Amino acid sequence: MDSARLNRAEKASSVVLVAFGAFIAWYSWHYLKLGMMIMPGAGFLPFCIGMILAVLGAAWYARTLLAPAAPRKALETGEAGGAAAGAESARSVILSRLLPGVLLVVLYAWLFEKAGYIVSTVLFMVGWQKLVEREEWVKTAIVAVTSAAFMYVLFARLLRVSLPSGSWWS
């Protein structure tokens, strides 16, 4: 994929992100109750997330405008990988990282109620670290256990959200 097409794709993606974030913020503002910071309503968090997405999309768009494009000559001679290598690389990334990532998210959603929050989250994080990020076992174990424990403390203890304990264990 040449740099001009890549730059256009990044610009289009960033515009879509801005539009999506703006839509979420607009919908939350008009149809959900925002509430206040000390007593947020149902639309408060989606509004904040929509605004953050819109700002990140705008920053991404600005970065694509300011970033220097790769020289066309380097792409043609193969110094920066070439178009064929770029297409093969994109296909390789999709097959080796995106597909396992999507499958892990689907599996996590399926396991969430059945195995419970802690087991499904640890398994998801182990799978993500090994299949997508390709990390070593020590780092994988540390990230999986600490992230699941941190999110459990945050949601179950601090925010008092009822997390599933798993129907397999009941």
C-alpha positions as CSV (number, residue, x, y, z in Angstrom):
1,M,0.0,0.0,0.0
2,D,1.6,3.3,-1.0
3,S,2.0,6.2,1.4
4,A,-0.7,8.3,-0.3
5,R,-3.4,5.6,0.1
6,L,-2.2,4.9,3.6
7,N,-2.5,8.6,4.5
8,R,-6.0,8.8,2.9
9,A,-7.0,5.7,4.9
10,E,-5.8,7.2,8.1
11,K,-7.5,10.5,7.4
12,A,-10.8,8.7,6.7
13,S,-10.5,6.6,9.8
14,S,-9.8,9.6,12.0
15,V,-12.8,11.4,10.5
16,V,-15.0,8.4,11.2
17,L,-13.7,8.3,14.8
18,V,-14.5,12.0,15.3
19,A,-18.0,11.5,13.8
20,F,-18.6,8.4,16.0
21,G,-17.5,10.1,19.1
22,A,-19.6,13.2,18.3
23,F,-22.6,11.0,17.7
24,I,-22.2,9.2,21.0
25,A,-21.8,12.6,22.8
26,W,-24.8,14.1,21.0
27,Y,-27.0,11.0,21.8
28,S,-26.0,11.0,25.4
29,W,-26.6,14.7,25.7
30,H,-30.1,14.7,24.1
31,Y,-31.5,11.3,25.1
32,L,-29.9,10.2,28.3
33,K,-29.8,12.0,31.6
34,L,-26.3,13.4,32.1
35,G,-26.6,14.3,35.8
36,M,-23.7,16.0,37.6
37,M,-20.2,15.0,38.5
38,I,-21.2,14.2,42.1
39,M,-24.3,12.3,40.9
40,P,-23.9,11.2,37.3
41,G,-26.8,10.0,35.3
42,A,-26.9,7.2,32.7
43,G,-25.6,9.5,29.9
44,F,-22.6,10.9,31.8
45,L,-20.0,8.2,31.0
46,P,-21.1,7.7,27.4
47,F,-21.0,11.5,26.9
48,C,-17.4,11.6,28.3
49,I,-16.3,8.7,26.2
50,G,-17.8,10.3,23.1
51,M,-16.0,13.5,23.7
52,I,-12.7,11.6,24.3
53,L,-13.2,9.7,21.1
54,A,-13.8,12.9,19.1
55,V,-10.8,14.6,20.6
56,L,-8.5,11.5,19.9
57,G,-9.9,11.3,16.3
58,A,-9.1,15.0,15.8
59,A,-5.6,14.6,17.2
60,W,-5.1,11.6,14.9
61,Y,-6.3,13.7,11.9
62,A,-3.9,16.5,12.9
63,R,-1.0,14.0,13.1
64,T,-1.7,12.7,9.6
65,L,-1.6,16.3,8.3
66,L,1.7,17.0,10.1
67,A,3.5,13.7,9.6
68,P,5.8,13.7,6.6
69,A,4.8,11.2,4.0
70,A,7.3,8.4,3.1
71,P,9.2,9.2,0.0
72,R,7.6,7.6,-3.1
73,K,11.0,6.6,-4.5
74,A,11.7,4.6,-1.3
75,L,8.4,2.7,-1.7
76,E,9.1,2.0,-5.4
77,T,12.6,0.7,-4.9
78,G,11.7,-1.4,-1.9
79,E,13.7,0.5,0.7
80,A,10.6,0.9,2.9
81,G,9.2,-2.5,2.1
82,G,7.5,-1.8,-1.2
83,A,3.8,-2.1,-2.1
84,A,3.7,-5.9,-2.3
85,A,5.5,-6.3,1.0
86,G,3.1,-3.8,2.5
87,A,0.1,-5.7,1.3
88,E,1.6,-9.0,2.6
89,S,2.4,-7.4,5.9
90,A,-1.2,-6.1,6.3
91,R,-2.6,-9.5,5.5
92,S,-0.1,-11.0,8.0
93,V,-1.2,-8.6,10.7
94,I,-4.8,-9.3,10.1
95,L,-4.3,-13.1,10.3
96,S,-1.9,-13.2,13.2
97,R,-3.2,-10.4,15.4
98,L,-6.6,-9.0,14.5
99,L,-8.4,-12.4,14.0
100,P,-7.1,-13.9,17.3
101,G,-8.0,-10.6,19.0
102,V,-11.6,-10.7,17.8
103,L,-12.0,-14.4,18.6
104,L,-10.6,-13.7,22.1
105,V,-13.2,-10.9,22.7
106,V,-16.0,-13.2,21.5
107,L,-14.8,-16.0,23.7
108,Y,-14.5,-13.6,26.6
109,A,-18.1,-12.4,26.1
110,W,-19.3,-16.0,26.0
111,L,-17.4,-17.1,29.1
112,F,-18.2,-14.0,31.2
113,E,-21.5,-15.2,32.6
114,K,-20.6,-18.9,32.6
115,A,-17.1,-18.9,34.1
116,G,-17.5,-15.6,36.1
117,Y,-15.6,-12.4,35.9
118,I,-12.3,-13.4,37.5
119,V,-11.8,-16.7,35.5
120,S,-12.9,-15.3,32.2
121,T,-10.8,-12.1,32.6
122,V,-7.7,-14.0,33.6
123,L,-8.1,-16.4,30.6
124,F,-8.8,-13.5,28.3
125,M,-5.7,-11.6,29.4
126,V,-3.5,-14.7,29.1
127,G,-4.8,-15.3,25.6
128,W,-4.3,-11.7,24.6
129,Q,-0.8,-11.5,26.0
130,K,0.2,-14.8,24.3
131,L,-1.7,-14.7,21.0
132,V,-1.9,-11.0,20.2
133,E,1.0,-9.4,22.0
134,R,3.3,-12.5,22.0
135,E,4.7,-11.9,25.4
136,E,6.7,-14.2,27.6
137,W,4.9,-16.3,30.3
138,V,6.2,-14.4,33.3
139,K,4.9,-11.0,31.9
140,T,1.7,-12.7,30.7
141,A,1.0,-14.1,34.2
142,I,1.8,-10.8,35.9
143,V,-0.4,-8.7,33.5
144,A,-3.3,-11.2,33.6
145,V,-3.5,-11.5,37.4
146,T,-2.9,-7.8,38.2
147,S,-5.3,-6.5,35.6
148,A,-8.1,-8.8,36.6
149,A,-7.5,-8.0,40.3
150,F,-7.3,-4.3,39.7
151,M,-10.5,-4.2,37.7
152,Y,-12.2,-6.5,40.3
153,V,-11.3,-4.1,43.1
154,L,-12.4,-1.1,41.0
155,F,-15.8,-2.4,40.0
156,A,-16.8,-4.8,42.7
157,R,-15.4,-3.0,45.7
158,L,-15.1,0.7,44.9
159,L,-18.0,1.1,42.5
160,R,-20.1,-1.8,44.0
161,V,-21.0,-3.3,40.7
162,S,-22.2,-6.8,40.9
163,L,-19.9,-9.0,38.8
164,P,-20.9,-12.5,37.7
165,S,-19.4,-15.3,39.8
166,G,-20.2,-17.9,37.1
167,S,-23.1,-20.3,36.5
168,W,-20.7,-23.2,36.2
169,W,-19.7,-22.8,39.8
170,S,-23.2,-22.3,41.3
